[in-house]
Amino acid sequence: MSLLNYTTKITPEQTISEIQQMLIAYDISGMMTEYDGRQVKSVSFRINIQGQDRAFRIPCNWRGVYEILKNDRKLTGKECSEEQAIRVAWRIIHTWIKGQLAMVEVNMVTIPQIFLPYTIMGDNRTLTEHVESNPQLLLGGR
């Protein structure tokens, strides 16, 4: 299996707490978890950027991870359960954020550059969701 973090045993709650701790170093002014039934479907947070609070939402598509785990013939039982897919999905998000923040630390990128696709717009959709529903917003879009 080549899926990142596929053997993790770390609970989603622990991973989300670790994500929050990473973001605290960048002066988040709030963080919220949103649920889909009993599962956390996204984390949202606010960061003050140039004197204005900006909100961001990072979604967790654990169902996509679950499909990958189910299709791996080498995995059985708990290794390809929904619970494992949720743990893996959150660890992948954790790893991504950690890598992105490492690039901020060495001045390769800025926080707004990292999280721009996840910026929450006035209608509570992210910038990505806006572009997906209206591809003409992209340069050269039709």
HELIX and SHEET records of a PDB file:
HELIX    1   1 PRO A   12  ILE A   24  1                                  13    
HELIX    2   2 TRP A   62  LYS A   70  1                                   9    
HELIX    3   3 GLY A   77  CYS A   80  5                                   4    
HELIX    4   4 GLU A   82  GLU A  105  1                                  24    
HELIX    5   5 ILE A  111  PHE A  115  1                                   5    
HELIX    6   6 LEU A  116  TYR A  118  5                                   3    
HELIX    7   7 LEU A  127  SER A  133  1                                   7    
HELIX    8   8 PRO A  135  LEU A  137  5                                   3    
SHEET    1   A 3 ILE A  28  ASP A  36  0                                        
SHEET    2   A 3 GLN A  39  ILE A  49 -1                                        
SHEET    3   A 3 GLN A  52  PRO A  59 -1                                        
END                                                                             
